[in-house]
Amino acid sequence: MKSLMLHMAATALAANRSTPSLAGTDLVANLTVYNAEIMYAGGIAAVDYTDEVQMAADTAGLRVVGRVKEYVDNTADGKSATVERGIFRFTNSSTYPIPRSNIGMPCYVEDDNIVAGFSTNLVSAGLVHDVDSTGVWVDMRPSALAMAWALRPVKRVSKTDDYTVTAAIAFEGRSYFDCDKASIMEITLPTAVGGMKVGVKRISATAAHDVTIQAATGDTIEASDATCAAGKQIDNTYDAVGHILWLQAMDDTAWKVVPPFPPDFALAWVKNDA
């Protein structure tokens, strides 16, 4: 089976790339380019939490949106780039090569023209459509990108002190924080951007090991007894090991609880507008 795969060393693009596509699959979007970024035709395109497009990389906080259609030099800033959504052929990784048995499964960005079965930050490139001797055919149509994004495994992060979630981690959307501090522990959310997602879990039943989730100025967080006031917080003062509370930014101001809903939500998480 491995004889069917093309293995090459990972090298980010420094020139335009001829990236084949399957006929009749292209959908086009026009996006603002990240400051000073050079977009190479045929490469994988990704956006960050500011919605600016750039060349994809195995970097936390990036979300793949398709293939770059044409070369754009944004050194002077202010330009936009055309991104295509469809089924495209990219180079198969030599580090974590994708077998044909992975057809229908997510693949991940190794760099802006190579896809892999695994990567450090699991930036999903799309779903594997096929694998042959020339590379990996990746389905980057909107539904496939959404499915590949949703299928990424969650990431557990242990915290024993107050912590401010970065915008990149929240936009990546797969991290949850195990919280255990010998006093009130505060998790501060970044300024909401639609699509951000963060999980929080109390892992101590010890009294006073409470957990607070603090909203940024102007943002609100849903609690079991209502939504907190803008810029306020929700608290877990329930002395029990909890379940993961997943919060997602539905727009640029409101964090809402999303599935899987914690069974202890009504007991554990209440608003605090003090």
Stockholm file with secondary structure:
# STOCKHOLM 1.0

chainA/1-274         MKSLMLHMAATALAANRSTPSLAGTDLVANLTVYNAEIMYAGGIAAVDYTDEVQMAADTAGLRVVGRVKEYVDNTADGKSATVERGIFRFTNSSTYPIPRSNIGMPCYVEDDNIVAGFSTNLVSAGLVHDVDSTGVWVDMRPSALAMAWALRPVKRVSKTDDYTVTAAIAFEGRSYFDCDKASIMEITLPTAVGGMKVGVKRISATAAHDVTIQAATGDTIEASDATCAAGKQIDNTYDAVGHILWLQAMDDTAWKVVPPFPPDFALAWVKNDA
#=GR chainA/1-274 SS CGGGCCEECCCCCSSCCCCCBCTTCCEEEEEEBCTTCEECTTSEEEECTTCCEEECCSCTTCEEEEEECSCEECTTSCCEEEEEESEEEEEEESSSCCCGGGTTSEEEEEETTEEESCCSSCCEEEEEEEEETTEEEEECSHHHHHHHHHTSCCEEEEESSCEECCHHHHHHCCEEEEECCSSCEEEECCSCCTTCEEEEEECCCSTTCCEEEECCTTCEEEETTEECCTTCEEEECCCSCCCCEEEEESSSSEEEECSSCCTTHHHHEEEECC
#=GC SS_cons         CGGGCCEECCCCCSSCCCCCBCTTCCEEEEEEBCTTCEECTTSEEEECTTCCEEECCSCTTCEEEEEECSCEECTTSCCEEEEEESEEEEEEESSSCCCGGGTTSEEEEEETTEEESCCSSCCEEEEEEEEETTEEEEECSHHHHHHHHHTSCCEEEEESSCEECCHHHHHHCCEEEEECCSSCEEEECCSCCTTCEEEEEECCCSTTCCEEEECCTTCEEEETTEECCTTCEEEECCCSCCCCEEEEESSSSEEEECSSCCTTHHHHEEEECC
//
